[in-house]
């Protein structure tokens, strides 16, 4: 009698194995291509160094073939790197957040009621800090400007308009292209809106 459940489990395991193998092939392909170009080598030159054909190098760099241990050692020798360098990144998934123009989460902060818009573009937790980029839009010449204080650091990059931005006892006249890196513990925020609308990117590491 055929064990159908066993067959399903075996097929699932094979699919998982194929997925892992495909990921490894892509990582090795990227690393070989990276180290080859970094060393100023053409595919033909690497083929000559490793005793492989140019066609095989091309297959490896396009993840079209699986490499044996012998092939990996020959590649490493030809590129003058340890074999382990070809697997760099294979055991770690790195987080990334992509936000299309006009998207992101609108958040309510103390300046919202005065016509200020705060759009969080994502949050990424690093080893020590949480990184939060926020697109701030100021459209009303409000008389009230909230000041913020928080642990960590913050980076301000002006995109449009002009304003005077305060940090502690200091004031900075900011226009497109200007930036400010500040200690978040000091009270900070817009002091005077000189040319509307104002848009700036605030990236806080908390």
Secondary structure, DSSP 8 states (H G I E B T S, - for coil): ---HHHHHHHHHHHHHHHHHHHHHHHHHHHHHHHHHHHTT--HHHHHHHHT--HHHHHHHHTT-S---HHHHHHHHHHHTS-GGGGGTTTT---------TT-SEEE--TTGGGTEEEEEEEEEE-SS-EEEEEEEEE-S--S----B--SSEEEEEEEEEEEEEEETTEEEEEETT-EEEEETTS-EEEEEEEEEEEEEEEEEE-
